[in-house]
Amino acid sequence: MLREERFRKILKVLESQGFTTAESLSKTFYISLPTVYRDLREMEHLKLIVRRNGGAMCSSDERETSAVDFR
C-alpha cells in the first residue's frame, strides 16, 4: 500500500471515529507499528492530524478540508 493511500485510509478512520490508537491502525491495515508511527508523525507535520497518547485524532483544519494533496 502506498503512503498516500495509507494517509487517506487513516484520515477516513479518524473522521469516522474521532480518535484511534496506533495499535488499532496497525491491525486494521496490516502494517507494522513503526510504519504507523512514521505515518502519524508525517501527517502531524503536514497538519492533517494531532497525535495524542499512542494514537491520533483529526486536526480541526482537517474536518473543514475535504481534498488533500500529499505531493
N, CA, C and O of each residue as an XYZ file, in Angstrom:
284
protein
N       0.853     -1.170      0.000
C       0.000      0.000      0.000
C       0.902      1.237      0.000
O       1.834      1.335      0.799
N       0.624      2.153     -0.879
C       1.400      3.382     -0.969
C       1.110      4.306      0.210
O       0.033      4.263      0.805
N       2.091      5.135      0.529
C       1.970      6.061      1.652
C       0.738      6.948      1.528
O       0.002      7.119      2.500
N       0.504      7.511      0.354
C      -0.639      8.402      0.165
C      -1.955      7.666      0.397
O      -2.897      8.226      0.960
N      -2.013      6.424     -0.034
C      -3.219      5.620      0.164
C      -3.422      5.344      1.662
O      -4.547      5.407      2.158
N      -2.337      5.040      2.376
C      -2.438      4.837      3.826
C      -2.919      6.105      4.510
O      -3.773      6.047      5.394
N      -2.375      7.257      4.108
C      -2.799      8.531      4.691
C      -4.303      8.723      4.516
O      -4.997      9.091      5.464
N      -4.794      8.482      3.336
C      -6.228      8.656      3.067
C      -7.066      7.716      3.930
O      -8.098      8.111      4.472
N      -6.612      6.470      4.051
C      -7.355      5.494      4.852
C      -7.316      5.861      6.337
O      -8.320      5.728      7.036
N      -6.175      6.316      6.811
C      -6.059      6.742      8.208
C      -6.991      7.928      8.460
O      -7.696      7.962      9.469
N      -6.996      8.888      7.555
C      -7.889     10.047      7.715
C      -9.353      9.624      7.726
O     -10.154     10.176      8.480
N      -9.702      8.659      6.902
C     -11.079      8.179      6.853
C     -11.470      7.546      8.195
O     -12.576      7.768      8.688
N     -10.566      6.765      8.778
C     -10.827      6.163     10.089
C     -10.989      7.254     11.144
O     -11.907      7.206     11.963
N     -10.094      8.233     11.117
C     -10.157      9.306     12.103
C     -11.415     10.150     11.963
O     -11.981     10.588     12.964
N     -11.853     10.380     10.743
C     -13.079     11.143     10.526
C     -14.292     10.404     11.078
O     -15.213     11.025     11.608
N     -14.292      9.082     10.956
C     -15.452      8.317     11.428
C     -15.407      8.054     12.932
O     -16.452      8.018     13.581
N     -14.197      7.867     13.500
C     -14.085      7.510     14.915
C     -13.670      8.675     15.812
O     -13.904      8.639     17.020
N     -13.063      9.693     15.236
C     -12.591     10.823     16.027
C     -11.204     10.602     16.604
O     -10.362     11.496     16.538
N     -10.947      9.417     17.174
C      -9.645      9.073     17.737
C      -9.413      7.585     17.518
O     -10.352      6.790     17.574
N      -8.172      7.211     17.270
C      -7.814      5.805     17.186
C      -6.376      5.637     17.648
O      -5.597      6.590     17.645
N      -6.033      4.430     18.041
C      -4.677      4.156     18.512
C      -3.808      3.660     17.364
O      -4.305      3.180     16.345
N      -2.516      3.785     17.554
C      -1.561      3.290     16.563
C      -1.697      1.775     16.430
O      -1.619      1.234     15.327
N      -1.898      1.102     17.546
C      -2.061     -0.355     17.512
C      -3.278     -0.767     16.689
O      -3.222     -1.729     15.923
N      -4.369     -0.041     16.852
C      -5.576     -0.324     16.082
C      -5.338     -0.118     14.581
O      -5.776     -0.926     13.762
N      -4.646      0.963     14.230
C      -4.335      1.217     12.821
C      -3.441      0.118     12.254
O      -3.616     -0.314     11.115
N      -2.490     -0.324     13.058
C      -1.582     -1.392     12.640
C      -2.363     -2.664     12.305
O      -2.120     -3.296     11.277
N      -3.286     -3.029     13.165
C      -4.092     -4.238     12.950
C      -5.075     -4.072     11.805
O      -5.288     -5.002     11.028
N      -5.676     -2.894     11.695
C      -6.671     -2.641     10.652
C      -6.061     -2.710      9.259
O      -6.649     -3.298      8.352
N      -4.880     -2.110      9.084
C      -4.270     -2.020      7.762
C      -3.140     -3.013      7.536
O      -2.486     -2.978      6.493
N      -2.898     -3.914      8.517
C      -1.856     -4.934      8.406
C      -0.490     -4.322      8.100
O       0.219     -4.762      7.194
N      -0.139     -3.294      8.879
C       1.168     -2.653      8.747
C       1.837     -2.623     10.120
O       1.165     -2.716     11.147
N       3.144     -2.493     10.129
C       3.885     -2.518     11.387
C       3.662     -1.235     12.193
O       3.325     -0.185     11.647
N       3.860     -1.355     13.505
C       3.741     -0.174     14.365
C       4.741      0.916     13.983
O       4.372      2.090     13.971
N       6.008      0.569     13.665
C       6.919      1.643     13.231
C       6.411      2.394     11.998
O       6.609      3.604     11.887
N       5.764      1.691     11.079
C       5.200      2.344      9.895
C       4.054      3.271     10.294
O       3.939      4.382      9.777
N       3.212      2.815     11.209
C       2.100      3.650     11.682
C       2.645      4.914     12.331
O       2.200      6.018     12.015
N       3.608      4.757     13.239
C       4.166      5.928     13.919
C       4.851      6.881     12.937
O       4.754      8.098     13.091
N       5.533      6.349     11.946
C       6.172      7.192     10.928
C       5.110      7.962     10.144
O       5.259      9.159      9.897
N       4.037      7.270      9.755
C       2.952      7.932      9.021
C       2.287      9.006      9.876
O       2.003     10.101      9.390
N       2.040      8.697     11.141
C       1.387      9.673     12.019
C       2.267     10.893     12.236
O       1.765     12.016     12.281
N       3.583     10.689     12.372
C       4.495     11.833     12.502
C       4.440     12.720     11.269
O       4.368     13.944     11.370
N       4.475     12.085     10.105
C       4.430     12.849      8.851
C       3.083     13.568      8.698
O       3.044     14.724      8.275
N       1.997     12.899      9.036
C       0.679     13.509      8.927
C       0.534     14.665      9.908
O      -0.116     15.663      9.596
N       1.135     14.541     11.092
C       1.105     15.645     12.045
C       1.926     16.818     11.521
O       1.534     17.976     11.666
N       3.065     16.510     10.914
C       3.909     17.563     10.321
C       3.140     18.319      9.235
O       3.290     19.532      9.089
N       2.317     17.591      8.476
C       1.500     18.208      7.423
C       0.236     18.875      7.981
O      -0.561     19.443      7.233
N       0.068     18.796      9.307
C      -1.088     19.386      9.997
C      -2.417     18.757      9.594
O      -3.456     19.417      9.576
N      -2.361     17.454      9.269
C      -3.578     16.720      8.940
C      -4.218     16.128     10.188
O      -5.437     15.969     10.254
N      -3.384     15.800     11.184
C      -3.859     15.165     12.404
C      -3.150     15.763     13.614
O      -2.214     16.553     13.487
N      -3.623     15.364     14.783
C      -2.961     15.691     16.041
C      -2.701     14.359     16.744
O      -3.633     13.584     16.965
N      -1.455     14.089     17.095
C      -1.136     12.846     17.803
C      -1.398     13.021     19.291
O      -1.082     14.059     19.872
N      -1.976     11.995     19.898
C      -2.292     12.007     21.321
C      -2.164     10.601     21.899
O      -2.718      9.656     21.337
N      -1.452     10.446     23.001
C      -1.429      9.226     23.814
C      -1.424      7.918     23.022
O      -2.323      7.095     23.195
N      -0.444      7.717     22.172
C      -0.330      6.471     21.426
C      -1.279      6.347     20.260
O      -1.464      5.256     19.723
N      -1.875      7.435     19.866
C      -2.815      7.410     18.757
C      -2.913      8.765     18.098
O      -1.984      9.570     18.167
N      -4.033      9.012     17.464
C      -4.204     10.277     16.750
C      -5.672     10.626     16.644
O      -6.552      9.778     16.790
N      -5.910     11.918     16.381
C      -7.256     12.406     16.100
C      -7.159     13.454     15.001
O      -6.083     13.991     14.739
N      -8.264     13.737     14.373
C      -8.279     14.735     13.307
C      -7.943     16.108     13.873
O      -8.354     16.463     14.977
N      -7.198     16.859     13.102
C      -6.998     18.256     13.488
C      -8.256     19.016     13.108
O      -9.020     18.559     12.258
N      -8.480     20.156     13.717
C      -9.689     20.925     13.423
C      -9.710     21.379     11.969
O     -10.782     21.482     11.374
N      -8.532     21.654     11.381
C      -8.459     22.075      9.985
C      -8.882     20.963      9.046
O      -9.516     21.227      8.025
N      -8.543     19.724      9.370
C      -8.868     18.600      8.504
C     -10.363     18.417      8.364
O     -10.832     18.046      7.288
N     -11.111     18.658      9.391
C     -12.561     18.482      9.319
C     -13.199     19.479      8.345
O     -14.286     19.232      7.822
N     -12.528     20.589      8.110
C     -13.047     21.602      7.206
C     -12.572     21.395      5.771
O     -13.144     21.971      4.845
N     -11.538     20.583      5.573
C     -10.950     20.371      4.254
C     -11.225     18.964      3.783
O     -10.914     18.002      4.485
N     -11.810     18.829      2.593
C     -12.135     17.503      2.103
C     -11.054     16.959      1.177
O     -10.794     15.756      1.205
N     -10.424     17.776      0.371
C      -9.403     17.314     -0.558
C      -8.019     17.647     -0.020
O      -7.764     18.749      0.465
N      -7.126     16.651     -0.121
C      -5.779     16.825      0.377
C      -4.801     16.377     -0.696
O      -4.947     15.295     -1.264
N      -3.808     17.205     -0.971
C      -2.769     16.840     -1.932
C      -1.522     16.488     -1.140
O      -0.954     17.342     -0.459
N      -1.087     15.225     -1.224
C       0.033     14.753     -0.448
C       1.376     14.983     -1.135
O       2.415     14.814     -0.497
N       1.392     15.351     -2.374
C       2.659     15.503     -3.073
C       3.071     16.903     -3.109
O       4.123     17.223     -3.662
